[in-house]
């Protein structure tokens, strides 16, 4: 028989109207994926004469060869798999108008087929944003330096809870810590807390979780933070912040999905309420007071817990503004993609830090004993120091975001990885600070709170923070979360997290 060669076809004409064939004189072809056409198109490069083929097929012929069907590959346009098999009926090599698939041949009948290769490959886990972890790790140093003076007792204290007696070194360090740390570290931590609320809400939405379920989860989480804060205040440190953050988080859940304009209005109202409340506190607080060592642990625990609960009336509006600022920061992506917002971050860092320093400098000079203003001027300086602390927290947050932007794409090693390890275990490190301060400073421990001056106390705070960094790095190398984070996760989600 005479073999028939097929003309090559191109998918479409130049204008997309239909198939175009070569040579032009060839008659129009049918659909190239039609099985009937494909079967008729099978041909041999070296055709065998019919008489020779018949002789070879006779039984007992010495030149008998088995004629097997040749497996051909047909790829339909809309088929997902490239291996759809058809069998021709001619011996020898087979040519088709489509190229053979590249790769190993498909398995034959009865062969084991792996189904895992057809399953979608799960995406790699998203890497944590560096900026929030850097900020959390560093702010815990500020918190340690701000909290250590609250452990001093057995002496008379003045402005900023600093002892009236002290050397020039003590007063100089008091000036710097009051200007750069006091009432600046807690707003920064509150902004990171609000950012965390936004991140949890957005992550749940991406997974298709209803907001009602997410809200119940966050209600449980913030409720357990309130409980942990109450236990922390009663057992270790009266200046606990967990209770305030947990309670503020419960209010923030009512606003987290509101418009940006609404959140900005709430931030402004919260700052005004903060100024009014702190003015009342500053007016009613004496300039100096004597702090004595507590006599009974149980009495001190009861007083700390009750006073901490009553102070929520004052702390809720104070904390609401920075928490909502953190929600806005998360909504704008300033910490997730800081390299895309460097201009805004630079302006924020410069402007907010300037406001913080100018607003806090007068009271910092009072704390250091450089200024001794009249009572009214003292109240104005103290309120200005406190209110501008929110600007200081925003300036620090922008600065850490800029550092993360500069480190974008680089491996996280050395100090960067260490700070990130602390940031990922911030709750554990915060509580560990209280445990160490209790053992070193309290009257039931070594009693250093009655002996150390402020400069030495700040040095001890740096050492305590350094020890928490070491613990966090060891946990990070072991691939383990902090125990406090594990506990809060169990309380929030149960034994098997959702």
C-alpha positions as CSV (number, residue, x, y, z in Angstrom):
1,X,0.0,0.0,0.0
2,X,1.1,3.6,-0.5
3,X,1.7,5.6,2.6
4,X,0.0,8.9,2.9
5,X,1.9,11.8,4.4
6,X,0.1,14.5,6.3
7,X,0.6,18.2,5.9
8,X,1.8,20.0,9.0
9,X,-0.8,22.3,10.5
10,X,-0.5,25.4,12.5
11,X,-3.1,26.2,15.2
12,X,-4.5,29.4,13.8
13,X,-4.2,31.7,10.8
14,X,-2.6,35.1,11.2
15,X,-5.9,36.7,11.9
16,X,-7.0,34.0,14.3
17,X,-9.9,32.9,12.1
18,X,-9.2,29.2,11.9
19,X,-6.6,26.5,11.1
20,X,-4.0,27.2,8.5
21,X,-2.2,24.4,6.6
22,X,0.9,24.0,4.6
23,X,1.1,23.7,1.6
24,X,-1.8,26.0,0.7
25,X,-3.0,23.7,-2.0
26,X,-3.8,21.0,0.5
27,X,-7.5,20.6,1.3
28,X,-8.8,21.8,4.6
29,X,-8.2,19.4,7.5
30,X,-10.5,18.3,10.2
31,X,-10.0,18.8,13.9
32,X,-6.4,17.4,14.6
33,X,-7.6,15.9,17.9
34,X,-10.4,13.8,16.3
35,X,-9.6,10.1,17.1
36,X,-10.8,8.9,13.7
37,X,-8.5,11.2,11.9
38,X,-5.6,10.3,14.2
39,X,-6.2,6.6,13.5
40,X,-6.2,7.2,9.7
41,X,-3.0,9.3,10.0
42,X,-0.8,6.5,11.2
43,X,1.8,5.5,8.7
44,X,5.2,3.8,8.4
45,X,8.4,5.3,7.3
46,X,9.5,2.0,5.6
47,X,6.4,0.3,4.3
48,X,6.5,-3.5,4.1
49,X,5.1,-5.1,0.9
50,X,1.8,-7.0,1.6
51,X,3.1,-10.3,0.3
52,X,6.2,-10.3,2.6
53,X,4.0,-9.3,5.5
54,X,1.6,-12.2,4.8
55,X,4.4,-14.7,4.5
56,X,5.9,-13.6,7.8
57,X,2.6,-14.1,9.6
58,X,2.3,-17.8,8.6
59,X,2.6,-20.2,11.5
60,X,6.0,-21.9,11.5
61,X,7.7,-19.3,9.3
62,X,11.3,-18.9,10.3
63,X,11.0,-15.2,9.8
64,X,7.8,-14.8,11.7
65,X,7.7,-11.6,13.8
66,X,5.0,-10.7,16.3
67,X,3.1,-7.6,15.3
68,X,2.3,-5.6,18.3
69,X,0.1,-2.6,18.5
70,X,2.1,0.6,18.9
71,X,1.1,2.9,21.8
72,X,0.5,6.4,20.7
73,X,0.0,9.6,22.6
74,X,-2.9,11.9,22.0
75,X,-3.1,15.2,23.8
76,X,-6.5,16.8,23.8
77,X,-6.5,20.6,24.2
78,X,-8.6,20.7,27.3
79,X,-7.1,17.6,29.0
80,X,-5.0,18.2,32.2
81,X,-2.9,15.1,32.0
82,X,-0.4,14.7,29.0
83,X,-0.7,10.9,29.0
84,X,-3.9,9.8,27.2
85,X,-3.2,6.6,25.3
86,X,-4.5,5.2,22.0
87,X,-3.2,2.2,20.1
88,X,-2.6,2.0,16.3
89,X,-2.6,-1.2,14.2
90,X,0.5,-0.8,12.0
91,X,3.9,-2.2,12.6
92,X,7.1,-0.3,12.8
93,X,7.8,3.3,13.8
94,X,4.8,5.6,13.9
95,X,4.6,9.3,13.0
96,X,1.8,11.6,14.1
97,X,1.2,15.3,13.5
98,X,2.0,16.1,17.1
99,X,5.3,15.6,18.9
100,X,5.7,12.8,21.5
101,X,5.7,13.8,25.2
102,X,9.1,14.3,26.8
103,X,9.8,12.0,29.8
104,X,9.5,8.4,30.8
105,X,6.7,6.3,29.2
106,X,3.4,6.0,31.1
107,X,2.9,2.8,33.1
108,X,1.4,-0.2,31.4
109,X,-1.8,-2.0,32.4
110,X,-1.7,-3.3,36.0
111,X,1.3,-1.1,36.9
112,X,1.2,0.7,40.3
113,X,0.4,4.4,39.8
114,X,1.4,7.0,42.4
115,X,-1.4,9.3,43.3
116,X,0.7,11.6,45.3
117,X,2.3,13.1,42.3
118,X,-1.1,14.4,41.2
119,X,-1.8,16.2,44.5
120,X,-1.1,19.9,44.7
121,X,2.1,20.8,46.5
122,X,1.4,22.7,49.7
123,X,2.8,26.2,49.8
124,X,5.9,26.8,51.9
125,X,5.1,28.4,55.3
126,X,5.2,32.2,55.3
127,X,8.2,33.7,57.0
128,X,7.5,35.9,60.0
129,X,7.9,39.6,59.6
130,X,11.2,40.7,61.1
131,X,10.1,44.2,62.2
132,X,7.6,43.2,64.9
133,X,10.0,40.6,66.4
134,X,12.8,43.1,66.5
135,X,10.7,45.7,68.2
136,X,9.4,43.2,70.8
137,X,12.8,41.9,71.5
138,X,14.2,45.5,72.0
139,X,11.2,46.9,73.9
140,X,11.6,44.2,76.6
141,X,14.9,45.9,77.4
142,X,13.1,49.2,77.8
143,X,10.4,47.6,80.0
144,X,13.1,46.0,82.2
145,X,14.7,49.4,82.7
146,X,11.3,51.1,83.4
147,X,10.2,48.4,85.8
148,X,13.3,48.1,87.9
149,X,12.8,51.4,89.7
150,X,9.4,50.0,90.9
151,X,11.3,47.4,92.9
152,X,13.2,50.1,95.0
153,X,12.0,50.5,98.5
154,X,13.1,51.6,102.0
155,X,13.7,55.2,100.9
156,X,12.0,58.5,99.9
157,X,11.2,58.8,96.3
158,X,10.3,61.9,94.2
159,X,9.3,62.6,90.6
160,X,9.2,59.6,88.3
161,X,9.5,57.2,91.2
162,X,13.2,57.9,91.6
163,X,15.0,58.1,94.9
164,X,15.7,61.7,96.0
165,X,19.2,60.7,97.0
166,X,21.7,59.7,94.5
167,X,25.0,60.5,92.8
168,X,25.5,62.6,89.6
169,X,25.7,59.3,87.7
170,X,22.4,58.2,89.1
171,X,20.7,61.5,88.2
172,X,22.3,61.5,84.7
173,X,21.0,58.0,84.0
174,X,17.6,59.0,85.4
175,X,17.5,61.8,82.9
176,X,18.2,59.6,79.9
177,X,15.8,56.8,81.0
178,X,13.0,59.2,81.8
179,X,13.5,61.0,78.4
180,X,13.8,57.9,76.2
181,X,12.2,55.0,78.1
182,X,9.6,56.0,80.6
183,X,6.1,56.1,79.2
184,X,7.6,55.2,75.8
185,X,8.1,51.5,76.2
186,X,4.5,50.6,77.2
187,X,2.9,52.5,74.2
188,X,5.3,50.7,71.9
189,X,4.4,47.3,73.4
190,X,0.7,48.2,73.1
191,X,1.1,49.1,69.4
192,X,2.6,45.7,68.8
193,X,-0.2,44.1,70.7
194,X,-2.8,45.9,68.5
195,X,-0.8,44.8,65.4
196,X,-1.0,41.2,66.7
197,X,-4.8,41.5,66.9
198,X,-5.0,42.7,63.3
199,X,-2.7,40.0,62.1
200,X,-4.8,37.3,63.8
201,X,-8.0,38.7,62.3
202,X,-6.5,39.0,58.8
203,X,-5.0,35.5,58.9
204,X,-8.3,34.0,59.8
205,X,-10.0,35.8,57.0
206,X,-7.5,34.5,54.5
207,X,-8.2,30.9,55.7
208,X,-11.9,31.5,55.2
209,X,-12.8,31.5,58.9
210,X,-15.9,33.5,59.8
211,X,-15.3,36.6,61.8
212,X,-17.7,35.4,64.5
213,X,-15.5,32.5,65.1
214,X,-12.3,34.6,65.1
215,X,-13.9,37.0,67.5
216,X,-14.7,34.2,69.9
217,X,-11.1,33.0,69.7
218,X,-9.8,36.5,70.4
219,X,-12.2,36.9,73.2
220,X,-10.9,33.8,74.8
221,X,-7.3,34.9,74.3
222,X,-7.7,38.4,75.7
223,X,-9.8,37.0,78.6
224,X,-7.0,34.6,79.5
225,X,-4.6,37.5,79.3
226,X,-6.7,39.3,81.9
227,X,-6.5,36.2,84.1
228,X,-2.8,35.8,83.7
229,X,-2.2,39.5,84.3
230,X,-4.2,39.3,87.6
231,X,-2.2,36.3,88.8
232,X,1.0,38.1,87.7
233,X,0.1,41.3,89.6
234,X,-0.9,39.3,92.8
235,X,2.1,36.9,92.9
236,X,5.1,38.8,91.4
237,X,4.8,42.4,90.2
238,X,2.2,45.0,91.0
239,X,3.1,46.9,87.8
240,X,1.8,44.2,85.5
241,X,0.7,45.2,82.0
242,X,-1.0,41.9,80.8
243,X,-4.3,42.7,82.5
244,X,-4.4,46.1,80.9
245,X,-3.6,44.8,77.5
246,X,-6.1,42.0,77.7
247,X,-8.9,44.3,78.8
248,X,-8.0,46.8,76.1
249,X,-8.0,44.0,73.5
250,X,-11.5,43.2,74.4
251,X,-12.5,46.7,73.5
252,X,-10.4,46.8,70.4
253,X,-12.3,43.8,69.1
254,X,-15.3,46.0,68.7
255,X,-13.4,48.4,66.5
256,X,-10.9,46.3,64.6
257,X,-13.1,46.1,61.5
258,X,-14.3,49.7,61.5
259,X,-13.2,52.2,58.9
260,X,-9.8,53.9,59.1
261,X,-11.5,57.2,59.8
262,X,-13.4,55.8,62.7
263,X,-10.2,54.4,64.2
264,X,-8.4,57.7,63.9
265,X,-11.3,59.5,65.7
266,X,-11.1,56.9,68.5
267,X,-7.3,57.4,68.8
268,X,-7.8,61.2,69.1
269,X,-10.5,60.8,71.7
270,X,-8.4,58.4,73.7
271,X,-5.5,60.8,73.7
272,X,-7.7,63.6,75.0
273,X,-9.1,61.3,77.7
274,X,-5.6,60.3,78.6
275,X,-4.5,63.9,79.1
276,X,-7.5,64.7,81.3
277,X,-7.2,61.6,83.4
278,X,-3.4,62.0,83.9
279,X,-3.9,65.6,84.9
280,X,-6.2,64.5,87.7
281,X,-3.7,61.9,88.8
282,X,-0.8,64.4,88.7
283,X,-2.7,67.0,90.7
284,X,-3.6,64.4,93.4
285,X,-0.1,62.8,93.7
286,X,2.3,64.3,96.3
287,X,5.7,65.4,95.1
288,X,7.5,63.0,97.4
289,X,6.6,59.9,99.3
290,X,8.2,57.3,101.5
291,X,8.2,53.7,100.2
292,X,8.6,51.0,102.9
293,X,9.2,47.3,102.5
294,X,6.0,45.2,102.5
295,X,5.6,43.1,105.7
296,X,3.4,40.3,104.5
297,X,3.4,38.5,101.1
298,X,-0.3,37.7,101.2
299,X,-1.3,41.2,102.2
300,X,0.9,42.6,99.4
301,X,-0.7,40.2,96.9
302,X,-4.2,41.2,97.9
303,X,-3.4,44.9,97.7
304,X,-1.7,44.6,94.4
305,X,-4.5,42.6,92.7
306,X,-7.3,44.9,94.0
307,X,-5.5,48.1,93.1
308,X,-4.6,46.8,89.7
309,X,-8.3,46.0,88.9
310,X,-9.4,49.4,90.1
311,X,-6.7,51.1,88.0
312,X,-8.3,49.7,84.8
313,X,-10.6,52.7,84.8
314,X,-7.5,54.9,84.2
315,X,-5.5,52.4,82.1
316,X,-8.1,51.5,79.5
317,X,-8.4,54.9,77.7
318,X,-4.6,55.2,78.1
319,X,-3.9,52.0,76.3
320,X,-6.6,52.2,73.7
321,X,-4.9,54.8,71.6
322,X,-1.6,52.9,71.0
323,X,-3.5,49.6,70.5
324,X,-5.6,51.1,67.8
325,X,-2.5,52.7,66.2
326,X,-1.1,49.2,66.1
327,X,-4.3,48.0,64.2
328,X,-3.8,50.8,61.7
329,X,-0.1,50.0,61.3
330,X,-1.1,46.4,60.5
331,X,-3.8,47.5,58.1
332,X,-1.4,49.7,56.2
333,X,1.3,47.0,55.9
334,X,4.0,49.2,57.5
335,X,5.6,46.3,59.4
336,X,4.9,43.5,56.9
337,X,6.5,45.3,53.9
338,X,8.6,48.1,55.5
339,X,10.9,48.3,52.4
340,X,7.8,49.6,50.4
341,X,7.1,52.4,52.9
342,X,10.6,53.8,53.8
343,X,9.6,57.4,53.0
344,X,6.6,57.3,55.4
345,X,8.6,55.5,58.0
346,X,11.5,58.0,57.9
347,X,9.1,60.9,58.3
348,X,7.2,59.2,61.1
349,X,10.4,58.3,63.0
350,X,11.8,61.8,62.8
351,X,8.6,63.7,63.5
352,X,7.4,61.4,66.3
353,X,10.8,61.2,68.0
354,X,11.0,65.0,67.9
355,X,7.6,65.4,69.5
356,X,8.5,62.8,72.1
357,X,11.8,64.4,73.1
358,X,10.5,68.0,73.2
359,X,7.4,67.0,75.1
360,X,9.2,64.8,77.6
361,X,12.3,66.9,78.2
362,X,10.9,69.2,80.9
363,X,9.7,66.4,83.2
364,X,12.9,64.5,82.6
365,X,14.8,67.4,83.9
366,X,12.5,67.4,86.9
367,X,13.2,63.7,87.5
368,X,17.0,64.3,87.3
369,X,16.7,67.1,89.9
370,X,17.8,69.8,87.4
371,X,14.5,71.7,87.6
372,X,12.3,72.3,90.6
373,X,9.2,74.1,89.1
374,X,6.1,75.3,90.7
375,X,3.3,72.7,91.3
376,X,1.2,73.9,88.4
377,X,4.2,73.9,86.0
378,X,5.2,70.5,87.3
379,X,1.8,69.1,86.5
380,X,1.9,70.5,83.0
381,X,5.4,69.0,82.5
382,X,4.3,65.6,83.8
383,X,1.1,65.4,81.6
384,X,3.1,66.5,78.5
385,X,5.7,63.8,79.3
386,X,3.0,61.1,79.5
387,X,0.9,62.1,76.5
388,X,3.9,62.5,74.2
389,X,4.9,59.0,75.2
390,X,2.6,57.6,72.5
391,X,4.5,59.6,69.9
392,X,7.7,58.2,71.3
393,X,6.4,54.6,70.9
394,X,5.4,55.4,67.3
395,X,8.9,56.8,66.6
396,X,10.5,53.6,68.0
397,X,8.2,51.4,65.9
398,X,9.0,53.3,62.7
399,X,12.8,53.1,63.5
400,X,12.6,49.3,64.0
401,X,10.7,48.9,60.8
402,X,13.4,50.8,59.0
403,X,16.0,48.5,60.4
404,X,14.0,45.5,59.2
405,X,13.7,47.1,55.8
406,X,17.5,47.5,55.6
407,X,17.9,43.9,56.6
408,X,15.4,42.7,54.0
409,X,16.6,39.7,52.1
410,X,19.6,39.0,54.4
411,X,20.0,36.0,56.6
412,X,18.9,36.4,60.2
413,X,22.0,35.7,62.2
414,X,23.8,37.0,65.3
415,X,22.0,39.8,67.2
416,X,19.2,40.0,64.7
417,X,18.3,36.4,65.2
418,X,18.7,36.8,69.0
419,X,16.3,39.7,69.1
420,X,13.9,37.9,66.9
421,X,14.0,34.9,69.2
422,X,13.1,37.2,72.2
423,X,10.3,38.8,70.1
424,X,8.8,35.4,69.3
425,X,8.7,34.5,73.0
426,X,7.9,38.0,74.4
427,X,5.4,36.8,76.9
428,X,7.8,34.2,78.4
429,X,10.6,36.7,78.5
430,X,8.4,39.4,80.2
431,X,7.2,37.0,82.9
432,X,10.8,35.7,83.4
433,X,11.9,39.3,84.1
434,X,9.4,39.5,86.9
435,X,10.6,36.1,88.3
436,X,14.2,37.3,88.3
437,X,13.4,40.7,89.7
438,X,11.4,39.1,92.5
439,X,14.3,36.8,93.4
440,X,16.9,39.6,93.3
441,X,15.1,42.7,94.5
442,X,12.2,41.8,96.7
443,X,12.3,41.6,100.5
444,X,11.5,37.9,100.1
445,X,14.5,37.4,97.9
446,X,18.0,38.9,98.1
447,X,16.6,42.3,99.0
448,X,18.7,44.3,96.6
449,X,15.8,46.8,96.2
450,X,16.7,48.4,99.5
451,X,20.4,48.7,98.6
452,X,20.9,49.6,94.9
453,X,21.0,53.1,93.6
454,X,19.3,53.8,90.3
455,X,22.4,53.5,88.1
456,X,23.2,50.0,89.5
457,X,19.5,49.1,89.2
458,X,19.6,49.9,85.5
459,X,22.7,47.8,85.1
460,X,20.9,44.9,86.8
461,X,17.9,45.4,84.5
462,X,20.2,45.1,81.4
463,X,21.7,41.9,82.9
464,X,18.2,40.4,83.5
465,X,17.2,41.2,80.0
466,X,20.4,39.6,78.7
467,X,19.6,36.4,80.6
468,X,16.1,36.3,79.0
469,X,17.8,36.7,75.6
470,X,20.0,33.7,76.4
471,X,16.9,31.6,77.3
472,X,15.1,32.7,74.1
473,X,18.1,31.8,72.0
474,X,18.4,28.4,73.5
475,X,14.7,27.7,73.0
476,X,15.0,29.0,69.4
477,X,17.9,26.6,68.7
478,X,15.9,23.7,70.1
479,X,13.0,24.7,67.9
480,X,10.6,25.2,70.8
481,X,8.2,27.9,71.7
482,X,8.2,29.7,75.0
483,X,6.3,28.0,77.8
484,X,4.1,31.0,78.4
485,X,3.2,31.1,74.7
486,X,2.4,27.4,74.7
487,X,0.2,27.8,77.8
488,X,-1.7,30.8,76.3
489,X,-2.2,28.9,73.0
490,X,-3.6,25.8,74.9
491,X,-6.0,28.0,76.9
492,X,-7.1,29.8,73.7
493,X,-7.5,26.9,71.3
494,X,-7.4,23.8,73.4
495,X,-5.0,20.9,73.1
496,X,-5.3,20.8,69.3
497,X,-5.0,24.3,67.9
498,X,-7.3,25.2,65.0
